[in-house]
């Protein structure tokens, strides 16, 4: 295990601060724009085939994540440490809930995210090259491993290797991929409206005349997919300990990045609906490629598939930049194995935590499918998003003198909007997908006896108190 590379700064952070404003924005935008906006509109349309309600769902998702970003800005500026949500929950509610978040990240949340993103990146890569992503490459007993799973595992290993050699190298890759994906998505929107024509299959009243009856429960279930597409807005806080001038830059980057994503997502959905009727969108799993084909012909499918492959690969890199810091922070607190605190003396990266996440991601992508991985991620992380947001109320009461360079705009109503949305989302999922919900929550709560065992072990092996001579 390595010794600290440098004395801890005034916030207690010992990783080196290297990320400026635009690198921080790139982490957020690059971690968010990946597979979701290109893959989830079809699944949303399957549950919400009424265009005004379809767009309303995306606007509701935008409002929710903006409320989350406004609230997290206060927390990130007050606690600019590696670990993000882990630190916010620990400071607000104590070590047990913080440990459960890290436990959930280890077994439910992060490997599921790596798997879902990796599968999408590899699927689009294979389609670009003219191969079938679903082709079975290997069979291990009852387990059949597809081409998209195998290539996705390779992508996880690649981004893990890049980030093993330092966040500055990961940041270069992230900045380049973010510029590319933002430009590609913006170009798709502009070209779609400029060169495309409304579908001949639209009703006489146009796009918004496509109406249908939609129940509350399907609407809320569709929000799971939408919030998966928007997820990434909180990832920047995980590397808060490596952002320079964090009390100014973190709030700015959170708000600039989240607003950029919202504008691009709403624009993309509008151009999709402009060119493809919502009944067709239900079956258009690769809707962005279908839009490109309508506008510029068969070559558009290849171009967009390649762009999406690069985009989702960048998202995978962003997640590998951020998530290992959670386990580094938990190990620094003595709640995870001490070897995870290892920081490479040359690259200044938490290398042991990076290796752990790489291994877990590879395992999960080989044994799970995209839908299961995406749903697993959302249900695993949203209780902790809500807990961190609720922490703003707790900290305002318990630590009124805490240095707060930024205070949540619209407090106390903005955090409340986020919490109500989280309650509806999780409650509806509990009712409609009871088994999946129970399994994920059961895995998270299995951390309670692990935590108690850890406390018992530490107390049993604690050094005896020193004897002083009077």
N, C-alpha and C positions, 0 to 999 in steps of 0.2 A: 504494500500500500504506500502511496506517495504522501509525503508531507505537504502541507499547504504551500502553494506556489507563492503566495503573497499574503500579507496580513488582511484580515477581513475588513471591509470598509464599514462605514458608519451604520449600514443596514445589516451587517453581519454576513455579507456576501464575499466569497473568496474566489469565484470565477472572474476572469478578466472581462471588463466591459468594452465591447468592440462594435456593437451595432448602433448605427446612427438612425436618424428619423426615417429615411427612405428604405434602408434595409429592414427596419422594424415594420414599416408598412408592407414591404414585400413579403415578410414572414406571414403577416395576417392575410393579405390578399392571396398570396400563393398557396397558403394552407387551406383556404376556403374554396377558391375556384379550382375545381378538379373534375371529379366524375359527376357530381350532383346535377349541375345545370344542364348537362348533356344527356343524362340518363333518366333522371327522375320525372320530367314532365309527363312521360307516358304513363307511369304508375299513378301520378296525381290525376291525370285525365280519366283513368279507369274508375276512380272513385268520385271525381267531381267532373261530370261531363256538361256542366253549365258554365259557359265562358265567363260571365260576370263573377260567378262564385269562384271559378278557377283562378282568376286574377286576384280576387279578394283574398284568397288563401295565401298567395305569394306576398301580397301587401301586408297581411297580418303577420306572416313570418318575418318580413322586413321590420315591422314595428317592434316585434318581440326582441329580435337580435339587437336593434338599435337601443332599446331600453336596457338590455343586458350590457352592451358596450358602454353606455353612459354610466351605469352603476360600477362596472369593473374598472372604469377609469379612476374612480376614487380609491378603490382598493389597491390597484396597481401602483398609483402614485404614493400611497401611504406605505406599501410593503413591496418595494422593487427588488424582490428576491427571486432566485430560481425556484420553480415549483408552482407558481401561479395559484390555481384553485386550492392546491394542497396548503399553501401558506395562508390563504384567506380563511379557509375553514378552520385551520389550527388556531389562528389568532381569535376567531369569533366563537368557536364552539369547543375547542380543546383537541387533544391529541388522538382520542379514539376515532371521532369522525374523520379527522385528517388521514389517519391510518387506513380507514375503510375506503377512502377515495383512492389512495395509492394501491390498495389491494384490488379494488375494482379496475383500476387502470391496468394492472398486471394481468388479470385473468379474464376480463370482460371487454373493457373499453378499447384500449390501444391496439392489441393484436387484431381485434375485429376491424378497427379502422384501417390498419395496414393491409389486411386481407382484402377488404372491399375496394380500397383505392388501387391496390396492386393488381387485382383482377381486371378492373376497368382499364388501367393503363396498358396491360398486356393484351387485352381483347382488342383494343383499337390498334395496337401495334401489329398484331397478327392480321387483322382485316386489311390494314394498309399494305401489308406484304402479300396479300392474297391467300392467307391460310385460314383454316377453320379454328376459331378459338376453343370450341367445345370438343375438338378431337381428343380422344383418350390416348395419352402418351404412356401411362404406366398403370398397372393394377397391383395393389398390395392387399391381398385378401379381399375383404368387402369394399376396400377403398379404391375408387377410380380417380386418377389424377389427370386432369385435362391440360391441354396445352397452355391455356390462359393461367391456370394455377402455377404451372411450372415456370413459365416466363415471369409471372408476378413475383414468385419467390426469388428469382434472380434479380429483379429490380430492387426488392427489399435489401438483399445482400449488397447491392451496388451503393444505394444511398447510405446504408449503414457504414460501409467502408469509407465513403467520402466524409461523413461526419465523425468517424473515428479519428480522423486527422485534423479536427478542429472546426469550430463553428464558423470561422472566417472562410474556410473552403466551402462549407455548406451554404454560407450566405452568398457567395459568388454564383453558385449554381441556382440558388433561389431567386436572386435578382434577375438573372438572365431568363429563367423560365417564367417568372412573373410578367416581365415586360412582353414576352412572346405571347402568353396566354391572354393578357388584357388586350393586346393589339389584335389578336386573332378573333376574340369574342366581339370586340367593338367593330371590327371589319365585317364580320358576319351580320351584325345588326344593320350596319349602314348599307352594305351591298344588298341585303335582303329587302330593305325598304326601297332602295333606289332602283334596283334592276328587277325585283320580283313583282308579280302580279297577284292580286287576291285569287284564291282558289275558285274555280268555276262551280265547285260543289257547295259553296256557301249559300245560305238562304238569302232571300231577297233583302232582308234587313241588314245584311252584313255580318261581321264577326260577332257582334254582341247580341244578335238575334238567335244564336245557338243556345237555347234554354233547355233545362231538364230539371226534374225533381231530385234534390240531393238531401239526404238526411244528415243530422248533426254528427252521428257516429262516423259515417264515411268521411265527412269533412275533417274531423279531428284525426282520423287515421291517416288521411292524406297529409296532414300537417307533420306527421313523423318523417315522411319522405322529404318534405320541404325543409324542415329543420336540419335534416341530414345534409341537404344541399348547401344550406347557409352555415353549417358548422365549420369552425375554424376561427371565428371571430374572437374566441377566448384563448387561442393557442399562444398568442404573443406574450401573454402574462407568464407562461411557463419559462420563457427566457428573459424575464424581467431583470434577472441578476446579471445579464450580459448586455444591457442597453445603457449607453452613455447618457448622462444627464437625465436619468429615468423619470424624475418627477415632472419634467416638462414633456419629454418625448413620448413616454408611454400613453398618457391620455390623448395626445394629438394623433399618434399612430393608430390607436384603437378607433377613434372617431373617423379619421380620414379613410382608413382601410375598410371599415364596415360600410360607410356611405358609398364608397366606390363599388363594392360588391353588390349592394342593393340596387344601384342604378343599372349596372350591367345585367343583373338577373331579370329585372323587370323589363328591360329593353329586349333581352333574348326571348322571353316568353311572349312578348307582343309580336315579334317578328315570326315566331313559330306559328302563332294563331293567325297571323296575316296570310300565311302561305299554305297552311295545312288545317283543314277542318278538325274540330276537336274529336269527332268520331274516328277519324283516321289516326289522329295522334295517339289514341289508345293503343294502337298496334305498332307505333313507330318507336321502337326501343332506342334506336339511334337517330333521334329526331333532328339533331343538328346536321348530320350527314344528309338526311332527306331534304332538309331546307337547302343545303348547298347544291345538291343535285338539281333541284328545281331552278336555281338561279343561274348556275354556270355549267350545268351538265355533269356527265359522269366523272369528269376530273375533280369536281367539287367534293365528291365522296372521299376520294383519296386524300385531298388536301385537308379536309376537316378531320378525317380520321387520324391523320398524322398530327394535326394540331392538338387534338384531344389527348392523344397518347403523350405528347410532350407536356401538356397541361397537367394531366393527372400524375405524371412522373414528378413534376415539380411539387404537387401537393404531397406526394409521398415523402419527398425530401424535406418539406417543411415540417411534416409530422415527426420525422426522425430528428430534426433539429431541436424540437421542443419537448417531446415526451420524455426522453431519458432524464431531463432535469427534474422531473417529478420524483423519480426513484433516488436520484442524487440527493435531493432535499430531504426525503424521508430517511435515507441512510445517515445523513448529517445529524438528524435528530435521534438517531439510535433506534429507529422503528423498522428499518430494513437492514439486511446484512452490511457490515461495515465495509466490505470490499467494494460496494457500489459508490463509496465516496472517493474512489481512486480518480485522481486528475493527472493526466499525462503531463510530465514536466516540460515537454517540448511543444506539444500541440494545444495544451490548456483545455483539453476536452475531458468530460467525464466518461472515459472510455469503457469502463466496466458496465455502466448503465446503457451505453449505446449497444454493446454486444448483447446484453440481456434482451433489449427490445428487438434487435435483429433476429435473434433465435426464436423468440415468441411469435413474431410476425410470420416467419417462414412456416412454423408449425401450423398456425391457424389458417393460413391461406391454402395449405395443402389438404385440410380436412373439412373446410366449410365452403358454402356457396355465397354469392354476392348478397342476396336478399337477407339471408340469416345474419350475415356479418354486419350489414348496415343497420338493421333493426336492433341487433345486439348492442351496437355502439350507442345509439340514441337512448335506449332505455337504461343503459348503464351510466351514462354521464349526466343526464338531465337532473336527476335528484341532487347531484352535487353542484351543478350550475345554480339550481334554486337555493341550495344551502349557502353557497358563497354570496349570492345576492341578498339573502336574508341577513347575512352577516353585517351588512351595512347598517341595518337597524340596531343590531346588537352592539356594534362598535361605537355608534353614535351615543349609546347610553352608557356603556361600560368604560369607554376610553374617550371622554369628551375633549381631553387635551391633546389627543393624537395629532401629529402634524399631518394636515390634509391640504397639499398644494392644489388639489382639484376637488371640488364638492359636486356630487351628482346633481345635474340640472333636473329640475322637476321633482326633487325629493319632497315628500315620501311617495308620490304617485307613480313615478317612473319605475322604481323597483317593484312596486305592487303590481303593475301591469305584467311584468315578467313573471312574477310568482303565480299570478292567477293563470297565465298561459301554461306554465309548467304543471300546475295542478290539473287543469283540464286535459292536457296531453297525456300525463301519466295515468290519471284516473280512467280515461277512455281506453287506453292500452291495457290497463288491468282488466277491464270488463270484457274487451273483445279478444285479447290475446293472452288469456289468463295463464296458460301453461308457460309460454315463453317469458312472460313477465316474472312469474314465480321462480323460474330457474335462474334468471339473471339476479333477482333480488336475493335469492337463496345463496348464490355464489358470493355476493357482496357481504351478506350477513355472516357467512362462514368465517369472515375475518375477525369477528368478535372473539371467539375462543382462541384464535391465533394470537390476537393482541393480549388477551389475559395470560396466555401461556408465556408470551414474551416478557410481560411484567414480572411474572413469577420467576422466570429464569434469571432475569436481571437482578432481582432482589436476592435470590439464592446465591448468586455468584458475585454480588457486590463486595468490594473490599471492606474489611472491618473498619469502623471509625478509628481515627487516630487517637492515641492516648496522650494527653497533655499532662505535664508535671506542674503542679502548682508551686 
